[in-house]
C-alpha cells in the first residue's frame, strides 16, 4: 500500500522534531524522526498493525492508532485506493485525543 501523510501529520512531525532539536540537539531530533518514519513505514505491508481508535466515532470510520515509543500515529486505510492516510502524530503524554476533533 502507498502511504500518504496529510498536512496535519506533516506539521505534527515537524513540530515534534523541532521540539527535540531545540531541547536535545540534532541527534535526538533525528532519532525521533527516524523512529516515527520507520513505524509508519511498516504500514505499507501491515496496514492493520495498529489498533482501532478508542474514540467510538473514529473507530466506526475506520481510524486506527499505531504506537511508536511515546508517540501515537493516527491513520486510516483506504482499501479501494490501496492507501494508508497518516492523519496525526502526537506525543502520548499530551491530550492527543483532542486531535480527533480535527479528523
Order of alpha helices (4+ residues) and beta strands (2+ residues): beta-alpha-alpha-beta-alpha-beta-beta-beta
